[in-house]
Amino acid sequence: MDKVTRLRCLQGVALIVLLLSILNMQPAAAQGNAGADAANHGAQVHTLKVTLLSTMLVADMKGLGEWGFSALVEADGRRVLLDTGAHPDTVLQNARDLNVDLSGVKEVILTHYHWDHVSGLMSLRKELMKKDPAAMSVVHVARGIFYSRPGQQGEANTMIAVKKEYEATGGKFIEHDEASEIFPGWWLTGPVPRKYPEHNWSSTGKVQTPAGLVEDTIPDDQSLVLNTPKGLVVITGCGHAGIINILTFSREQFPNEPVEAVIGGLHLFPATDEQLNWTADKLKDFKVANLLGAHCTGIEAVYRIRERLGLPRSSAVVGSVGSSFVLGEGIHPGQLAK
């Protein structure tokens, strides 16, 4: 074989290799992205229990009520504490009274900066790290939780000071500025777009944002969304973004999924009859099957939503300390809240 022929052969082989490489790479890349999307939005949790450790009502003989919120979320072997209550020791005490073991909980989700959701963080971290340095060592927050809230008596955002104290113990904050899957089937909304004008906050304060000093609409409000075979389970702290905005945003991540349960505070206690009716009627679109309305939801709000959604008494309950929701079983309300 002469040199010219050999060169042409080599060029032909090189061209064939290049073509095969291109053909193989393109489908692989496309398939990989599609597979990643399918895996992300297809991952589900199959076992789930949510136990309330801080809220106003105590439905049994154990536990302390307070104006605050905290819930232990257990799904497929993972355990995460969502919010930490209003007083330093309430969640610790209620966990002991209810025989709920928090020693293996490494991660915390804070739904927003308000004191009635974050005040137990340092007590929990300091107490539990005595036996396990990893206890409560990671905290998921949304963008804006550390923004300054200037008040008449100085800084009104306690999370700025808590951040320094918490990080001094070796703890780590993970800040989310968009919807994020933190574990398979576990999603944080991050800051929620406010499509509907739900004014679900009481504060008249200001917040220092990159855009300047503006009304504090609690931009850091976030919720936890769990994707289950029965539908979405959405857990809120106060729902300052508005429960309809939260569910609308969740549906964008999980199109056509029904909502198996809404759990937590919805900040509807000061709502007018008109606002409650509007909220309940919008909830119909999401096929909400269970409501465990705790903290700032309001007793009348729970009853009004239950009535307008046509839910049975067992499926729309005022949340209490020790109340729980178990996937496949429904709500376990406690004696007083039945």
C-alpha positions as CSV (number, residue, x, y, z in Angstrom):
1,M,0.0,0.0,0.0
2,D,1.5,3.3,-1.1
3,K,1.7,6.4,1.1
4,V,-1.2,8.2,-0.6
5,T,-3.5,5.2,-0.2
6,R,-2.4,4.7,3.5
7,L,-3.1,8.4,4.2
8,R,-6.6,8.2,2.6
9,C,-7.4,5.1,4.7
10,L,-6.3,6.8,7.9
11,Q,-8.3,9.9,7.0
12,G,-11.3,7.7,6.3
13,V,-11.0,5.8,9.6
14,A,-10.6,9.2,11.4
15,L,-13.8,10.5,9.8
16,I,-15.7,7.3,10.7
17,V,-14.5,7.6,14.3
18,L,-15.5,11.2,14.5
19,L,-19.0,10.5,13.0
20,L,-19.6,7.7,15.4
21,S,-18.4,9.8,18.3
22,I,-20.9,12.6,17.3
23,L,-23.7,10.2,16.9
24,N,-23.1,8.5,20.2
25,M,-22.5,11.7,22.1
26,Q,-25.6,13.5,21.1
27,P,-28.2,10.9,22.0
28,A,-26.3,10.2,25.2
29,A,-26.3,13.8,26.3
30,A,-30.0,14.2,25.4
31,Q,-30.9,11.0,27.2
32,G,-28.8,12.0,30.2
33,N,-30.6,15.3,30.6
34,A,-34.0,13.8,30.1
35,G,-33.0,11.0,32.6
36,A,-31.9,13.6,35.1
37,D,-35.2,15.5,34.8
38,A,-37.2,12.3,35.1
39,A,-35.1,11.2,38.0
40,N,-35.5,14.6,39.8
41,H,-39.2,15.0,39.3
42,G,-39.9,11.2,39.4
43,A,-38.2,10.6,42.8
44,Q,-40.7,9.8,45.5
45,V,-40.8,9.2,49.2
46,H,-42.8,6.1,50.1
47,T,-42.9,6.3,53.9
48,L,-43.7,9.6,55.6
49,K,-44.6,10.8,59.1
50,V,-44.8,14.5,60.1
51,T,-45.1,15.2,63.9
52,L,-45.9,18.6,65.3
53,L,-43.5,19.7,68.1
54,S,-44.5,23.3,68.4
55,T,-47.9,25.0,67.9
56,M,-50.5,26.8,70.0
57,L,-52.9,23.9,70.9
58,V,-52.0,20.9,73.1
59,A,-54.5,18.1,72.4
60,D,-53.4,15.5,74.9
61,M,-51.9,15.6,78.4
62,K,-48.3,16.0,77.2
63,G,-46.5,18.9,75.7
64,L,-46.4,22.7,75.9
65,G,-48.3,25.0,73.6
66,E,-46.8,28.3,72.3
67,W,-47.2,30.8,69.5
68,G,-44.7,29.1,67.3
69,F,-44.1,26.2,64.9
70,S,-41.9,23.1,64.6
71,A,-42.4,19.7,63.0
72,L,-40.3,16.6,62.7
73,V,-40.4,15.2,59.1
74,E,-39.4,11.5,58.7
75,A,-39.4,10.0,55.2
76,D,-37.7,6.9,53.9
77,G,-35.2,6.8,56.7
78,R,-34.3,10.5,56.7
79,R,-35.3,12.8,59.6
80,V,-35.3,16.6,59.3
81,L,-36.6,19.2,61.7
82,L,-38.6,22.0,60.1
83,D,-38.6,25.2,62.2
84,T,-37.6,25.2,65.9
85,G,-40.3,27.0,67.8
86,A,-40.7,30.3,69.6
87,H,-38.9,29.7,72.9
88,P,-35.5,28.2,73.3
89,D,-36.6,25.0,75.1
90,T,-40.1,24.2,73.9
91,V,-39.2,21.8,71.1
92,L,-36.6,20.0,73.3
93,Q,-39.2,19.7,76.1
94,N,-42.0,18.6,73.9
95,A,-39.8,16.0,72.2
96,R,-39.0,14.5,75.6
97,D,-42.6,14.5,76.7
98,L,-43.7,12.8,73.5
99,N,-40.8,10.4,73.5
100,V,-39.6,11.7,70.1
101,D,-35.9,11.1,69.7
102,L,-34.1,14.0,68.0
103,S,-30.6,12.8,68.6
104,G,-30.1,11.5,65.0
105,V,-31.4,14.6,63.3
106,K,-28.6,16.3,61.4
107,E,-30.5,18.8,59.2
108,V,-32.9,21.6,59.9
109,I,-35.2,23.7,57.6
110,L,-36.1,27.2,58.6
111,T,-39.1,28.5,56.7
112,H,-38.4,32.2,57.4
113,Y,-36.6,34.5,59.8
114,H,-39.4,35.2,62.3
115,W,-38.5,34.6,66.0
116,D,-41.4,32.1,66.5
117,H,-39.8,29.7,64.1
118,V,-36.1,30.1,64.8
119,S,-35.7,30.6,68.6
120,G,-35.0,27.0,69.5
121,L,-32.2,26.5,67.0
122,M,-29.2,27.3,69.2
123,S,-30.7,25.4,72.2
124,L,-31.2,22.3,70.1
125,R,-27.8,22.5,68.5
126,K,-25.9,23.0,71.8
127,E,-27.8,20.3,73.7
128,L,-27.8,17.6,71.0
129,M,-24.2,18.2,69.9
130,K,-23.0,17.1,73.3
131,K,-23.5,13.5,72.2
132,D,-23.3,14.0,68.4
133,P,-21.3,16.9,66.9
134,A,-23.3,16.4,63.7
135,A,-26.7,17.0,65.3
136,M,-28.6,19.9,63.9
137,S,-25.4,20.9,62.0
138,V,-26.9,21.8,58.7
139,V,-29.7,24.4,58.2
140,H,-31.5,25.0,54.9
141,V,-32.7,28.6,54.5
142,A,-34.0,30.7,51.6
143,R,-32.4,33.8,50.1
144,G,-33.3,36.9,52.2
145,I,-33.4,35.3,55.7
146,F,-30.3,37.3,56.6
147,Y,-31.4,40.6,55.2
148,S,-31.4,43.4,57.7
149,R,-34.7,44.5,59.1
150,P,-34.1,47.9,60.7
151,G,-36.5,48.7,63.5
152,Q,-37.1,51.6,65.9
153,Q,-35.0,49.8,68.5
154,G,-32.3,48.5,66.2
155,E,-32.0,45.3,64.1
156,A,-35.2,43.4,64.1
157,N,-33.8,40.3,62.4
158,T,-32.5,37.9,65.1
159,M,-31.2,35.6,62.4
160,I,-28.2,37.9,61.8
161,A,-26.9,37.3,65.3
162,V,-28.0,33.6,65.3
163,K,-25.9,33.1,62.1
164,K,-22.7,34.1,63.8
165,E,-23.4,32.1,67.0
166,Y,-24.5,29.0,65.0
167,E,-21.5,29.0,62.7
168,A,-19.2,29.3,65.7
169,T,-20.4,25.8,66.8
170,G,-19.3,24.4,63.4
171,G,-22.9,24.5,61.9
172,K,-23.5,25.3,58.3
173,F,-26.2,27.3,56.5
174,I,-27.2,26.3,53.0
175,E,-29.0,29.2,51.3
176,H,-31.5,28.4,48.5
177,D,-32.5,31.0,45.9
178,E,-34.7,28.7,43.8
179,A,-36.6,25.4,44.1
180,S,-34.1,22.7,45.1
181,E,-34.3,19.0,45.6
182,I,-32.4,18.4,48.9
183,F,-33.0,14.6,49.0
184,P,-34.8,12.3,46.5
185,G,-38.4,13.3,46.6
186,W,-37.8,16.2,49.1
187,W,-38.1,19.7,47.5
188,L,-37.6,23.2,49.0
189,T,-39.5,25.9,47.2
190,G,-37.0,28.6,48.0
191,P,-38.5,32.1,47.6
192,V,-42.0,31.7,46.1
193,P,-43.2,33.9,43.2
194,R,-46.3,35.9,44.4
195,K,-48.6,35.3,41.5
196,Y,-51.7,36.1,43.5
197,P,-52.1,39.1,45.9
198,E,-52.3,37.1,49.1
199,H,-51.2,39.5,51.8
200,N,-50.4,36.8,54.4
201,W,-48.2,38.7,56.7
202,S,-48.9,41.1,59.6
203,S,-45.6,43.1,59.7
204,T,-45.5,46.7,58.6
205,G,-41.7,46.6,58.8
206,K,-39.0,47.2,56.2
207,V,-36.3,45.0,54.8
208,Q,-33.0,46.0,53.3
209,T,-32.7,44.2,49.9
210,P,-30.3,44.5,47.0
211,A,-33.0,46.8,45.5
212,G,-33.1,49.0,48.6
213,L,-35.2,49.4,51.6
214,V,-38.7,48.1,50.9
215,E,-41.8,46.7,52.6
216,D,-41.0,43.4,54.3
217,T,-43.2,40.9,52.5
218,I,-41.1,38.1,54.1
219,P,-39.3,37.3,50.8
220,D,-37.5,34.4,52.5
221,D,-40.6,32.4,53.1
222,Q,-40.2,28.9,51.8
223,S,-42.0,25.6,52.2
224,L,-41.1,21.9,52.0
225,V,-42.7,19.8,49.3
226,L,-42.6,16.0,49.4
227,N,-43.4,14.0,46.3
228,T,-45.3,10.8,47.3
229,P,-47.2,8.1,45.3
230,K,-50.5,9.7,46.6
231,G,-49.6,13.2,45.6
232,L,-47.7,16.2,47.1
233,V,-47.4,16.8,50.8
234,V,-46.7,20.5,51.4
235,I,-45.4,21.7,54.8
236,T,-45.4,25.4,55.6
237,G,-44.2,27.4,58.6
238,C,-46.5,30.4,58.2
239,G,-47.2,30.4,54.5
240,H,-46.4,34.1,54.2
241,A,-46.1,33.7,50.5
242,G,-49.7,32.6,50.4
243,I,-50.8,29.0,50.3
244,I,-52.3,29.4,46.8
245,N,-49.0,30.9,45.6
246,I,-47.1,28.1,47.2
247,L,-49.3,25.4,45.7
248,T,-49.2,27.1,42.3
249,F,-45.4,27.2,42.3
250,S,-45.3,23.5,43.5
251,R,-47.6,22.5,40.6
252,E,-45.1,24.1,38.2
253,Q,-42.5,21.7,39.5
254,F,-44.9,18.7,39.6
255,P,-47.6,19.3,36.9
256,N,-51.0,17.6,37.5
257,E,-50.0,16.1,40.9
258,P,-52.8,16.3,43.4
259,V,-52.1,17.6,46.9
260,E,-52.4,14.8,49.4
261,A,-51.8,17.0,52.4
262,V,-51.1,20.6,53.5
263,I,-49.5,20.8,56.9
264,G,-48.5,23.8,59.1
265,G,-49.3,27.4,59.4
266,L,-51.2,29.3,56.7
267,H,-51.5,32.7,58.4
268,L,-55.2,32.9,57.8
269,F,-56.3,33.7,61.4
270,P,-56.9,37.4,60.6
271,A,-58.4,36.7,57.2
272,T,-61.9,38.0,56.3
273,D,-64.7,35.8,55.3
274,E,-64.1,36.8,51.7
275,Q,-60.5,36.0,51.9
276,L,-61.2,32.6,53.5
277,N,-63.8,31.7,50.9
278,W,-61.4,32.7,48.0
279,T,-58.6,30.6,49.5
280,A,-60.8,27.6,50.1
281,D,-62.3,27.8,46.6
282,K,-58.8,28.0,45.1
283,L,-57.7,25.0,47.1
284,K,-60.3,22.9,45.3
285,D,-58.2,23.2,42.1
286,F,-55.4,21.4,43.8
287,K,-57.5,18.5,45.1
288,V,-56.3,18.9,48.6
289,A,-57.2,15.7,50.5
290,N,-55.9,16.5,54.0
291,L,-55.3,19.7,56.0
292,L,-53.5,19.8,59.3
293,G,-53.8,23.5,60.0
294,A,-51.5,24.5,62.8
295,H,-49.9,27.7,64.3
296,C,-51.2,30.8,62.6
297,T,-53.8,29.1,60.3
298,G,-56.7,29.9,62.7
299,I,-59.4,27.7,64.0
300,E,-62.2,29.3,62.0
301,A,-60.0,29.1,58.9
302,V,-59.6,25.3,59.2
303,Y,-63.4,24.8,59.7
304,R,-64.2,27.2,56.8
305,I,-61.8,25.4,54.4
306,R,-63.1,22.0,55.6
307,E,-66.7,23.0,54.8
308,R,-66.0,24.5,51.4
309,L,-63.8,21.7,50.3
310,G,-66.3,19.1,51.5
311,L,-63.7,17.3,53.5
312,P,-64.6,14.9,56.3
313,R,-63.9,15.8,59.9
314,S,-61.0,13.4,60.1
315,S,-59.2,15.0,57.1
316,A,-59.2,18.7,58.1
317,V,-58.0,19.2,61.6
318,V,-56.6,22.0,63.9
319,G,-53.0,20.9,64.5
320,S,-51.8,20.4,68.1
321,V,-48.6,19.5,69.8
322,G,-48.2,15.7,69.1
323,S,-50.5,15.7,66.1
324,S,-49.1,13.8,63.2
325,F,-49.8,12.9,59.5
326,V,-48.8,9.5,58.3
327,L,-48.8,8.7,54.6
328,G,-51.4,6.0,53.9
329,E,-53.1,6.5,57.3
330,G,-54.0,10.2,57.3
331,I,-54.1,12.6,60.3
332,H,-53.7,11.5,63.9
333,P,-55.0,14.6,65.7
334,G,-54.9,14.0,69.4
335,Q,-57.8,13.7,71.7
336,L,-58.8,17.4,72.0
337,A,-58.5,18.1,68.3
338,K,-60.6,15.2,67.0
